[in-house]
């Protein structure tokens, strides 16, 4: 099932080139009172929501996908985690660019076969989440902001110290993620957490629709020029290991996002650019780059 958030918090079921407005299904979500439980409410109550979506589908209004505004399908994950340097060619090729390296990254990664195991995952502020309708707002025009397309894994059930053998049972689904990055020498979490620097979309795809998340081709274009194109099978550390590493340090909650790393071809974007991304089984989306306002 493909679920989207569209037109200012309507819930949509994506079928082909149409969006079915199944917002009535949201009535199954319990009211939220203080203290708010950790985790995204849509994913936390996914098992109750899915049959409600099927029922709402019968009489749902239909809208052309091309005419709706798509927002991030996730609204309240407790954390966004990201894997550093998780594609070998990204390390070998992109760090040769002084604008990427800044005299720091290539030296730190030299001889490191599995950087995520050595350096762990880093966190991005949840306030950085945006959807394609919002796009990316460049925070520091005098600094370089780069695109990094990634597979985003969405956690479905809570867990701590999850074993590799059990890891995929904790996955609710997937979406495309953009780990936008201000280049420089500051800590990754600082440079990657401005507002709008985590674009998620175009919708949330339940895990049953993706037979093998390690066999997906994903691509990124800027103004029609393809810059990134690779298979998720090129990850250095795979999804079960990423979940095991993340959960060894902190409890994972429903709706938490793991950005699994970016392949080679990262590069700068500036206000006025249009970015398009696509991934097998997960769809495609375009968004505008603008100045921060």
Protein Blocks (a to p, Z undefined) as FASTA:
>chain_A
ZZddeehhiacddehjaccdfklmmmmpccddddddedjfklmmmmmmmmmmmmmmmmgc
cddfklpccddfbfbbfbdcddehibfklmmmmmmpmklnnommmmmmgopablmlmnop
adddfklpccfklopadfblmbccddddddddddfbdcehiafklmmmmpgbdcdddddd
dedjbdfklmmmgghiaccdjbdcdfklmmblmlcccdddeehiafbdcdfklpfbdfkl
mmmmmmmmbccdehiacdebjaehiacddehiacddddehkapcdddddddZZ
